[in-house]
Each structure stands twice: as structure tokens, then as C-alpha cells.
Amino acid sequence: MNQTEAFYQRIEKALQNDQVRQNIRSAMNGLMQKRAEQFNDPEELSELREKARSIRHYSLAKQAELLEKLEQKLIENGIQVHWAETAQQANNIISTILKDAGAKTIVKGKSMVSEEIGLNDYLEQQQIEVLESDLGEFIIQLAKEPPSHIVAPAIHKNRQQIAKLFHHFFPELSYSEDVNELTLMARKILREKFEKADAGVSGVNFAVAETGTLCLVENEGNGRLSTTSPDLHIAITGIEKVVEKLSDIPGLLNMLTKSATGQTITTYFNMISRPRQPDEKDGPRAVHLVLLDNGRSRIRFDNDLLETLRCIRCGSCMNHCPVYVHVGGHAYGTTYPGPIGTVLEPQLAGINNIGALTSACSLCGACAEVCPVKIPLPKLINQLRAEAVNEHFSDKPVLGKGSLRKTPEVIAWSIWQKIYSNPFLYKTFSWFATSLNFLTPSKLGKWSKYRTVPKPAKKSLNQLAQENGFDYE
């Protein structure tokens, strides 16, 4: 089975799972309402979005310079910097750091980049125990599932499902469907792990070149414990997360929290600039940062597709996407689902591998309207669709471009173009289509699976006009 067939099978399965659809729809309604309450002034919202867009645009334009400055500052601060061109290199770097430190148990804060490189599976193969400390990530780790949302990984599960999951893995704890009690159970389980872990791993929301500061946004405190309780902290992030100044952060943070969860500010905002100093009582004794490329440089060198990298991972595009709401994140089969995944993933993995993902979009434009950094997601999706089927479309550095081009489709559209550009051919075709409309097939491949095949009228518009005395030829 190829990737395209597997994708359509996941879509079918997701559409038949009413419980997951209900769970996601309920959660999305709440998130959309909270966001709307935060942005009740359209003019102010427009100004905030433009400010955030300009910060991200400038950061990407100066990325090479900023990354060099970031590395210099981090080293001055005592943080060790590692560069990884591929996912495999990133995994090898992290594994080597852990092995050199003799680390066998890891507590891990939520990190989509670590999901992107498959870090958990890789470390477990090295006999290193990894425990997700974010509540949502902890839940899906128990369920052996990938995240279904970049902000709320377990958003596809309701409290009854989570209660049953906890009872299965921790039968010594009392069964409860109360959200607060379930949270306290997780807290008790995870607290012991924080105290005994050899190392902590985290993502990075923003990396500030000016000061060499790693910024981490969270609500649960698990990120702070993962990065301060163990003696070793390893952070990993994509190279696009760098910004120039500390003064850039408030504008981005404001848009991130309000767009993601409808909060004015998250409970915790961690700023990590160095390992523990001799006069300090807590914090890791060693801090490492892994800067991952994994295809991002290739995207950056395209003036249009570059806009993909402005993303601050708020998930708002998913919350408002009618396709995501109906099928959920797992149907995409990728690390990043929803509109941003539809744009980013084919560029990272290649259109030839997951180009069908670009069909998971109705082009309604909701994602572009709510994106806090004004990424024109529908435009980019349309561009990738064109890249997928037109072998001579452009010289853009897109992996697998033209790989979805099919000769029968090319011939069909070429014939269509000739007919519709020639009045005589169009008139002749219309006459045959109306006169022989009874020969219209009832099925047209996969297109008619969810659609009724249109049947030509018995008389063309020209014929009807002439019969009513309008001869405009």
C-alpha cells in the first residue's frame, strides 16, 4: 500500500469514529470562543498580527547571522551548542550526550521537534527510559499514540477514556472520571520521576540571539521541572525559532498564548540562559542545545514557501480548520497535522511521499484569517498542489515536485483546454453532450464516491436562447 492509499484509509477510519469527532469538535468550540474573547478589537488584532509577522519575517531574513550570534552567546553563557542537519544526526547527538553522562532515565517536556525526529523511539532502542511529563503527552504515551494536536496532544480523548487508561496502567489508584483528580494522579506519578531522572529534555519556543536565551512556554510546570531538576538539560529546536532581540518576545508571546489557548498569558514562561552557577541552589549543571535543520534551509531559500517558517506553533489554524475538526490529527499521519502540517510536511518529507496531504483542505481560508503571523496557508497549499502535478511549474526547491502528475489527467485537461478555447469545438462538444446525455456514466472513479455525477441538460444554453428568440451568434 502506498502513502496516498494509506492516507485515504486513515481519513475513512477517522470519519467513522463519531466519538473522536465529538471530542475534537467540543474542544475546538471552546478554544475558538476563548480566542475570540481575547481578540475582540479587529483593529488591534490586525496591528498585533502585523507586528508578529514583521518580527518573524525579519528573523528569517537574518537567520544565518542570528544563528551565529545565538551560538556565540550561548557558548559565552556556558551552554553547549550542537548542529544537526538531519533527524538521524539529532538523535545521534542527543544519544551521545546522554550516554557520556551515564543517563538512563529521561523526563521530557512537550516538544514537537522531538516528535518530528522520533526521539522517544530512538532512545528506547538505546535502552534509555523516556517519560513524557506534559499531561497530554503522558496520556498519549500510555496509549501508545502520537499527538493529535501540536498544543493539546490528547485533545481527541475525553475524560472517560483517560480515566479508563489510568485505571488500566495504575490499578492501585482509585478510579475517577473527575478531571482534577485525574490531574492529581498524574502529578503524583510524575513527581517521583522528576526527582530520580538523570536528564531532562525540552523543546524551545523562541531562541534569543541577543542574550543567548532559550524561552519555553507552558502551563503545567512540567517544563520547568524537566529543565531544572535533573543535572543535565538537553533542549532541541528547529533553526527557524531564532529571533534577534529579547524585546521581540512580548509581541510573539502575546499572540502565541491568545491564539493557542485563549489565555492572556500562560502559567509559566521559562527563560534559560545558562547552567547552574556556583552560587545557585538549583538548575542543571550542564545545558545543551541541538539546532535542527531537517529541510528547513531548503524551504528558507524560496521567497514564497519561506513564509511557512514564520509559524510559532500556536495551533490556531487547526482549531478553525473544518477538515481537521472532522478527521482529527491522526488521520494526517504526520507529526504536524492541520493546515500548517499540510504546508510544512510535504516540504520536509517530499511531495512524492506525502503529497496527497495537500488535498486535505477546502481552501475556505479560515486558517489564514486566524494565523497570528499572517502565513497565507491557502495560497501555499495551492502552490504545493501545482508543484505536485506540473513538472515544468518552477525551479522551486520542493522535494518530489511533479511526482503526482498523471498522464491520463494531463491528456484529459489538455483536451478540455482545447475545447473551451475554440468556439467551434465547444459548440460541437455541447451538442454531443446534450444530445447524448443519456450516456453519462453514473460513476467517475474516486471523484464520484461522495458526489453525484453531473448530467448535461437535454438542451444547451444556445438552443434554449434560440428557441426563445435570442439569436446572439
C-alpha positions as CSV (number, residue, x, y, z in Angstrom):
1,M,0.0,0.0,0.0
2,N,1.4,3.4,-1.0
3,Q,1.3,6.5,1.1
4,T,-1.6,8.0,-0.7
5,E,-3.8,5.0,-0.2
6,A,-2.8,4.8,3.4
7,F,-3.8,8.5,3.8
8,Y,-7.2,7.9,2.3
9,Q,-7.8,4.9,4.5
10,R,-6.9,6.9,7.6
11,I,-9.4,9.6,6.5
12,E,-12.1,6.9,6.1
13,K,-11.4,5.5,9.5
14,A,-11.5,8.9,11.1
15,L,-14.8,9.8,9.5
16,Q,-16.4,6.7,11.0
17,N,-15.2,7.4,14.6
18,D,-18.0,9.5,15.9
19,Q,-16.6,9.7,19.5
20,V,-13.3,11.2,18.4
21,R,-15.1,13.7,16.2
22,Q,-17.3,14.7,19.0
23,N,-14.4,15.1,21.4
24,I,-12.5,17.3,19.0
25,R,-15.5,19.4,18.0
26,S,-16.3,20.1,21.6
27,A,-12.7,21.1,22.4
28,M,-12.3,23.2,19.2
29,N,-15.5,25.1,20.0
30,G,-14.1,26.1,23.4
31,L,-10.7,27.1,22.0
32,M,-12.2,29.2,19.3
33,Q,-14.5,31.0,21.7
34,K,-11.7,31.8,24.1
35,R,-9.5,33.1,21.3
36,A,-12.4,35.3,20.1
37,E,-12.8,36.8,23.6
38,Q,-9.1,37.7,23.7
39,F,-9.2,39.5,20.3
40,N,-12.4,41.5,20.5
41,D,-11.0,44.6,18.7
42,P,-10.4,43.9,15.0
43,E,-8.1,46.9,14.5
44,E,-5.9,46.0,17.4
45,L,-5.8,42.4,16.3
46,S,-4.7,43.5,12.8
47,E,-1.9,45.6,14.3
48,L,-0.7,42.8,16.6
49,R,-0.7,40.3,13.7
50,E,1.3,42.6,11.5
51,K,3.8,43.2,14.3
52,A,4.2,39.5,14.9
53,R,4.6,38.9,11.2
54,S,7.2,41.5,10.8
55,I,9.3,40.1,13.7
56,R,9.2,36.6,12.2
57,H,9.9,37.9,8.7
58,Y,12.9,39.8,9.8
59,S,14.2,36.9,11.9
60,L,14.1,34.6,8.9
61,A,15.7,37.2,6.6
62,K,18.6,37.5,9.0
63,Q,18.5,33.8,10.1
64,A,22.1,32.9,9.3
65,E,23.5,36.0,11.0
66,L,21.2,35.5,14.1
67,L,22.1,31.8,14.4
68,E,25.8,32.6,14.5
69,K,25.2,35.3,17.1
70,L,23.0,32.9,19.1
71,E,25.7,30.2,19.1
72,Q,28.3,32.7,20.3
73,K,26.1,34.0,23.1
74,L,25.1,30.5,24.3
75,I,28.7,29.4,24.4
76,E,29.6,32.5,26.3
77,N,26.8,31.7,28.8
78,G,28.1,28.1,29.2
79,I,25.6,26.3,27.0
80,Q,26.9,23.8,24.6
81,V,25.6,24.1,21.0
82,H,25.2,21.2,18.5
83,W,24.1,21.4,14.9
84,A,22.1,18.7,13.2
85,E,21.3,18.6,9.5
86,T,19.0,15.6,9.7
87,A,16.8,13.8,12.2
88,Q,19.3,11.0,12.4
89,Q,22.1,13.3,13.3
90,A,19.9,15.0,16.0
91,N,19.1,11.6,17.6
92,N,22.7,10.6,17.5
93,I,23.9,13.8,19.1
94,I,21.3,13.5,22.0
95,S,22.0,9.8,22.5
96,T,25.8,10.5,22.7
97,I,25.3,13.3,25.3
98,L,23.1,11.0,27.4
99,K,25.5,8.1,27.2
100,D,28.5,10.3,28.0
101,A,26.6,11.5,31.1
102,G,25.6,7.9,32.0
103,A,21.9,8.9,31.9
104,K,19.4,6.1,31.8
105,T,16.1,7.9,32.7
106,I,14.8,11.0,31.0
107,V,11.9,13.3,31.8
108,K,10.8,15.2,28.8
109,G,8.8,18.4,28.3
110,K,6.5,18.7,25.3
111,S,8.5,19.2,22.1
112,M,7.1,18.8,18.6
113,V,10.6,18.8,17.1
114,S,11.4,15.7,19.2
115,E,8.3,14.1,17.8
116,E,9.5,15.1,14.3
117,I,12.8,13.2,14.7
118,G,11.2,10.2,16.5
119,L,13.4,10.8,19.6
120,N,11.5,8.7,22.1
121,D,11.6,5.5,20.0
122,Y,15.3,6.1,19.2
123,L,16.3,6.5,22.8
124,E,14.2,3.5,23.9
125,Q,16.1,1.4,21.4
126,Q,19.2,2.6,23.2
127,Q,17.8,1.2,26.5
128,I,17.1,4.8,27.8
129,E,13.8,5.3,29.5
130,V,11.8,8.3,28.4
131,L,8.8,9.7,30.3
132,E,6.7,12.4,28.9
133,S,6.0,14.9,31.6
134,D,3.4,17.1,29.9
135,L,-0.1,15.7,30.9
136,G,-1.4,15.4,27.4
137,E,1.9,13.8,26.2
138,F,1.9,11.5,29.2
139,I,-1.7,10.3,28.3
140,I,-0.8,9.5,24.7
141,Q,2.4,7.9,25.7
142,L,0.4,5.5,27.9
143,A,-2.0,4.9,24.9
144,K,1.0,4.4,22.6
145,E,-0.4,7.1,20.2
146,P,1.3,10.1,18.6
147,P,0.0,13.6,19.4
148,S,-3.2,14.6,17.5
149,H,-2.6,18.4,18.0
150,I,0.5,20.4,18.4
151,V,-0.7,22.2,21.6
152,A,-3.1,19.7,23.1
153,P,-1.7,16.3,22.2
154,A,-4.6,14.3,23.8
155,I,-7.4,16.5,22.6
156,H,-9.1,13.6,20.8
157,K,-9.8,11.8,24.2
158,N,-12.5,12.6,26.7
159,R,-12.2,12.3,30.5
160,Q,-13.9,8.8,30.5
161,Q,-11.3,7.4,28.1
162,I,-8.5,8.9,30.1
163,A,-9.9,7.6,33.4
164,K,-10.0,4.0,31.9
165,L,-6.5,4.4,30.6
166,F,-5.2,5.5,34.0
167,H,-7.0,2.7,35.7
168,H,-5.5,0.1,33.3
169,F,-1.9,1.3,33.9
170,F,-2.3,2.3,37.6
171,P,-4.9,0.0,39.1
172,E,-3.6,0.8,42.6
173,L,-5.1,4.3,42.2
174,S,-8.8,4.8,42.7
175,Y,-10.9,5.0,39.5
176,S,-12.2,8.5,38.9
177,E,-13.5,10.5,36.0
178,D,-13.1,13.8,37.7
179,V,-10.6,16.0,35.8
180,N,-9.0,17.4,38.9
181,E,-8.5,14.0,40.5
182,L,-7.0,12.6,37.2
183,T,-4.6,15.5,37.1
184,L,-3.6,14.9,40.7
185,M,-3.0,11.3,39.9
186,A,-0.7,12.2,37.1
187,R,1.1,14.7,39.3
188,K,1.8,12.1,41.9
189,I,3.2,9.6,39.4
190,L,5.3,12.2,37.6
191,R,6.6,13.9,40.7
192,E,8.6,10.8,41.7
193,K,10.1,10.6,38.2
194,F,11.3,14.2,38.3
195,E,13.2,13.5,41.5
196,K,15.0,10.5,40.1
197,A,15.6,11.4,36.4
198,D,19.1,11.6,35.2
199,A,18.4,14.1,32.5
200,G,15.6,16.4,31.1
201,V,14.8,17.1,27.5
202,S,12.7,20.0,26.3
203,G,11.7,22.0,23.2
204,V,12.2,25.7,22.7
205,N,9.6,28.2,21.7
206,F,11.9,31.1,21.0
207,A,15.7,31.4,21.0
208,V,17.0,34.9,21.5
209,A,20.3,35.7,19.7
210,E,20.9,38.9,21.6
211,T,21.2,37.3,25.0
212,G,21.5,33.6,24.3
213,T,18.2,32.9,26.0
214,L,16.0,29.8,25.4
215,C,12.4,30.6,26.0
216,L,9.9,27.9,27.0
217,V,6.1,28.4,27.2
218,E,4.0,26.1,29.4
219,N,1.0,25.8,31.7
220,E,1.8,22.9,34.0
221,G,5.2,23.5,35.5
222,N,6.5,20.2,34.0
223,G,8.7,22.1,31.6
224,R,10.4,24.0,34.5
225,L,10.9,20.7,36.4
226,S,12.2,18.9,33.3
227,T,14.8,21.7,32.7
228,T,15.9,22.4,36.3
229,S,15.5,19.3,38.4
230,P,17.9,16.9,36.6
231,D,21.6,17.7,36.4
232,L,21.6,17.6,32.6
233,H,19.2,19.5,30.3
234,I,19.1,19.0,26.6
235,A,17.0,21.4,24.5
236,I,16.1,20.8,20.9
237,T,14.6,23.2,18.4
238,G,14.3,24.0,14.7
239,I,16.7,26.6,13.4
240,E,13.7,28.9,12.4
241,K,12.9,29.6,16.1
242,V,15.7,32.2,16.5
243,V,14.7,35.8,17.0
244,E,17.0,38.8,17.2
245,K,16.2,40.6,20.5
246,L,14.6,39.9,23.8
247,S,12.2,42.8,23.1
248,D,10.8,40.7,20.2
249,I,9.5,38.2,22.7
250,P,6.5,40.0,24.2
251,G,4.8,40.6,20.9
252,L,5.2,37.0,19.8
253,L,4.3,35.6,23.3
254,N,1.1,37.7,23.4
255,M,0.0,36.3,20.0
256,L,1.1,32.7,20.8
257,T,-0.8,32.3,24.1
258,K,-4.0,34.1,23.0
259,S,-4.1,32.2,19.7
260,A,-3.3,28.8,21.1
261,T,-5.5,28.5,24.2
262,G,-7.2,31.9,24.6
263,Q,-5.1,32.8,27.6
264,T,-3.8,36.3,28.3
265,I,-0.5,34.6,29.4
266,T,0.5,31.1,30.2
267,T,1.1,30.0,33.8
268,Y,4.9,29.6,33.2
269,F,7.3,31.4,30.9
270,N,10.8,30.0,31.4
271,M,13.9,31.8,30.2
272,I,17.1,29.7,30.3
273,S,20.4,31.4,29.6
274,R,23.0,29.3,31.4
275,P,23.6,26.2,33.5
276,R,23.7,26.3,37.3
277,Q,26.2,28.7,38.7
278,P,28.4,28.0,41.8
279,D,26.3,30.4,44.0
280,E,22.9,29.0,42.8
281,K,20.9,26.3,44.6
282,D,19.1,24.7,41.7
283,G,19.2,24.2,37.9
284,P,21.1,21.8,35.7
285,R,24.9,21.6,35.9
286,A,25.1,21.2,32.1
287,V,22.9,22.5,29.3
288,H,23.0,21.6,25.6
289,L,21.1,23.0,22.7
290,V,20.6,21.0,19.5
291,L,19.7,23.1,16.5
292,L,17.9,21.1,13.8
293,D,17.7,21.8,10.1
294,N,16.0,18.8,8.7
295,G,14.9,20.5,5.4
296,R,14.3,24.0,6.9
297,S,17.1,25.6,5.0
298,R,15.8,24.3,1.7
299,I,12.4,25.9,2.5
300,R,14.0,29.2,3.5
301,F,15.6,29.7,0.1
302,D,12.3,30.0,-1.6
303,N,10.8,33.5,-1.4
304,D,7.2,32.2,-1.3
305,L,7.5,29.0,0.7
306,L,9.7,30.8,3.2
307,E,6.5,32.1,4.8
308,T,5.9,28.5,6.1
309,L,8.7,29.0,8.6
310,R,7.1,32.0,10.3
311,C,4.9,29.6,12.2
312,I,5.0,29.9,16.0
313,R,3.2,26.6,16.6
314,C,0.1,28.0,18.2
315,G,-2.3,25.5,16.6
316,S,-4.9,28.2,15.9
317,C,-5.1,27.1,12.2
318,M,-6.1,23.6,13.3
319,N,-8.7,24.9,15.8
320,H,-10.5,26.7,13.0
321,C,-10.0,24.2,10.2
322,P,-13.2,22.3,9.1
323,V,-11.1,19.4,7.7
324,Y,-9.1,18.9,10.9
325,V,-12.2,19.1,13.1
326,H,-13.8,16.3,11.1
327,V,-10.9,13.9,10.9
328,G,-8.6,14.8,13.8
329,G,-4.8,14.9,13.8
330,H,-4.1,11.2,13.5
331,A,-5.7,11.0,10.0
332,Y,-2.9,13.1,8.6
333,G,-0.3,10.5,9.6
334,T,2.3,13.2,10.2
335,T,3.9,15.0,13.1
336,Y,2.3,18.3,12.2
337,P,-1.4,18.0,11.3
338,G,-3.9,20.5,10.1
339,P,-3.2,23.4,7.7
340,I,0.3,24.0,8.9
341,G,1.1,20.3,8.5
342,T,-0.4,20.3,5.1
343,V,2.1,23.0,4.0
344,L,5.1,22.0,6.1
345,E,5.2,18.2,5.9
346,P,5.3,17.8,2.1
347,Q,8.2,20.2,2.0
348,L,10.1,18.3,4.7
349,A,9.3,14.7,3.6
350,G,8.7,15.3,-0.2
351,I,5.6,15.6,-2.3
352,N,6.4,12.1,-3.7
353,N,5.9,10.7,-0.2
354,I,3.0,12.6,1.3
355,G,1.8,15.0,-1.5
356,A,-1.7,13.7,-1.0
357,L,-1.8,15.7,2.2
358,T,-2.4,18.9,0.2
359,S,-5.9,17.5,-0.7
360,A,-6.9,17.8,3.0
361,C,-8.0,21.4,2.5
362,S,-11.2,23.0,1.4
363,L,-9.5,26.4,0.8
364,C,-12.1,28.1,3.0
365,G,-9.3,30.5,4.2
366,A,-10.2,30.2,7.9
367,C,-6.6,29.3,8.7
368,A,-5.1,32.4,7.1
369,E,-7.6,34.6,8.8
370,V,-6.6,33.4,12.3
371,C,-2.9,32.9,11.8
372,P,-1.1,35.2,14.3
373,V,1.9,35.7,12.0
374,K,-0.2,36.0,8.8
375,I,1.0,32.9,7.0
376,P,-1.0,32.7,3.7
377,L,-1.7,29.0,4.2
378,P,-4.3,28.5,1.4
379,K,-2.0,30.2,-1.1
380,L,0.9,27.9,-0.1
381,I,-1.3,24.8,-0.2
382,N,-2.4,25.8,-3.7
383,Q,1.2,26.3,-4.8
384,L,2.2,22.9,-3.5
385,R,-0.7,21.3,-5.4
386,A,0.6,22.9,-8.5
387,E,4.1,21.8,-7.8
388,A,2.9,18.3,-7.3
389,V,1.4,17.9,-10.8
390,N,3.2,20.3,-13.2
391,E,6.7,19.1,-13.9
392,H,7.6,22.4,-15.6
393,F,6.0,24.7,-13.0
394,S,9.0,26.3,-11.5
395,D,12.6,25.9,-10.2
396,K,11.4,25.9,-6.6
397,P,13.4,23.6,-4.3
398,V,10.5,21.3,-3.5
399,L,11.2,17.7,-3.0
400,G,9.3,15.4,-5.3
401,K,7.7,18.1,-7.4
402,G,5.8,16.7,-10.4
403,S,5.6,13.3,-8.7
404,L,1.8,13.3,-8.7
405,R,1.5,14.2,-12.3
406,K,-0.6,11.5,-14.2
407,T,-0.6,11.1,-17.9
408,P,-4.4,10.4,-18.3
409,E,-5.2,13.5,-16.3
410,V,-2.8,15.6,-18.4
411,I,-4.4,14.4,-21.6
412,A,-7.9,15.0,-20.2
413,W,-7.2,18.5,-19.2
414,S,-5.4,19.3,-22.4
415,I,-8.5,18.2,-24.4
416,W,-10.6,20.2,-22.0
417,Q,-8.4,23.3,-22.6
418,K,-8.6,22.9,-26.4
419,I,-12.4,22.5,-26.4
420,Y,-13.0,25.5,-24.2
421,S,-10.6,27.8,-26.1
422,N,-12.2,27.1,-29.5
423,P,-15.8,28.2,-30.1
424,F,-16.4,25.7,-32.9
425,L,-15.1,22.8,-30.8
426,Y,-17.1,24.0,-27.7
427,K,-20.3,24.2,-29.7
428,T,-19.8,20.8,-31.2
429,F,-19.0,19.3,-27.8
430,S,-22.0,20.9,-26.2
431,W,-24.3,19.5,-28.9
432,F,-23.0,16.0,-28.4
433,A,-23.1,16.3,-24.6
434,T,-26.7,17.4,-24.6
435,S,-27.9,15.1,-27.4
436,L,-26.2,12.0,-25.8
437,N,-26.7,13.0,-22.2
438,F,-28.3,9.6,-21.5
439,L,-24.8,8.1,-21.9
440,T,-23.4,10.0,-19.0
441,P,-21.8,7.5,-16.6
442,S,-23.1,7.2,-13.1
443,K,-19.5,6.8,-11.7
444,L,-16.3,8.8,-12.4
445,G,-13.8,7.0,-10.3
446,K,-13.0,8.3,-6.8
447,W,-14.4,11.7,-7.6
448,S,-18.0,10.4,-7.6
449,K,-17.5,8.5,-4.3
450,Y,-19.0,11.4,-2.4
451,R,-20.5,13.3,-5.3
452,T,-23.3,12.9,-7.8
453,V,-22.0,12.9,-11.4
454,P,-23.5,16.0,-13.1
455,K,-25.6,15.1,-16.1
456,P,-25.8,17.6,-19.1
457,A,-29.1,19.2,-19.7
458,K,-31.1,17.9,-22.7
459,K,-30.7,21.3,-24.4
460,S,-27.7,23.7,-24.5
461,L,-27.9,27.3,-23.5
462,N,-27.6,28.3,-27.2
463,Q,-30.6,26.1,-28.1
464,L,-32.7,27.5,-25.3
465,A,-31.8,31.0,-26.3
466,Q,-32.7,30.4,-30.0
467,E,-36.0,28.8,-29.1
468,N,-36.9,31.9,-27.1
469,G,-35.9,34.3,-29.9
470,F,-32.5,35.3,-28.7
471,D,-30.1,34.6,-31.5
472,Y,-26.8,36.3,-30.3
473,E,-24.4,34.5,-32.6
